[in-house]
């Protein structure tokens, strides 16, 4: 963080797919911008945009988004 703006972000998602992956599009959306709930939601949407859930694990997409939003906002709060 640089004040209220995100200097850089690294987002790695694990436990929601067969292999962990970096959400580089979400990272790019956050860089240089203030971090609030709307920005965190936009980043979470980008992070899970390519998700292809199966019949019995579709719950992981909204759960993953909510977890990422909560993690981003918690990280931002630690920096203030």
ZIKAQUI-V855458 format. One record per residue. RES is the residue in three letters. OMEGA is omega in radians with two decimals (NA if undefined). NEAR is the number of other ideal C-beta (glycine too) atoms within 10 Angstrom. Layout:
RES:OMEGA:NEAR, RES:OMEGA:NEAR
This chain:
UNK:3.04:15, UNK:-2.98:9, UNK:3.12:9, UNK:-3.13:12, UNK:3.12:13, UNK:3.06:22, UNK:3.05:11, UNK:3.11:10, UNK:3.02:19, UNK:-3.12:8, UNK:3.07:20, UNK:-3.12:9, UNK:3.11:18, UNK:3.11:8, UNK:3.13:9, UNK:-3.14:19, UNK:-3.13:14, UNK:3.08:5, UNK:3.07:6, UNK:3.06:10, UNK:3.07:14, UNK:3.09:12, UNK:-3.04:23, UNK:3.10:13, UNK:3.11:14, UNK:3.10:22, UNK:-3.12:18, UNK:3.13:12, UNK:-3.08:21, UNK:-3.02:23, UNK:3.07:11, UNK:-3.09:11, UNK:3.05:14, UNK:3.14:13, UNK:3.05:20, UNK:-3.08:13, UNK:3.14:11, UNK:3.13:9, UNK:3.11:19, UNK:3.11:22, UNK:3.11:16, UNK:3.11:16, UNK:3.13:26, UNK:3.09:25, UNK:3.12:15, UNK:-3.11:19, UNK:-3.08:25, UNK:-3.10:20, UNK:-3.11:10, UNK:-3.10:9, UNK:3.11:15, UNK:-3.09:7, UNK:3.05:15, UNK:-3.05:7, UNK:-3.02:5, UNK:3.12:7, UNK:3.14:12, UNK:3.12:12, UNK:-3.09:9, UNK:-3.11:17, UNK:3.11:15, UNK:3.10:12, UNK:3.12:14, UNK:3.11:20, UNK:-3.13:19, UNK:3.13:12, UNK:3.13:15, UNK:3.10:23, UNK:3.14:19, UNK:-3.14:12, UNK:3.12:13, UNK:-3.12:24, UNK:3.09:16, UNK:3.12:9, UNK:3.11:14, UNK:-3.14:19, UNK:3.12:9, UNK:-3.08:8, UNK:-3.08:12, UNK:NA:7
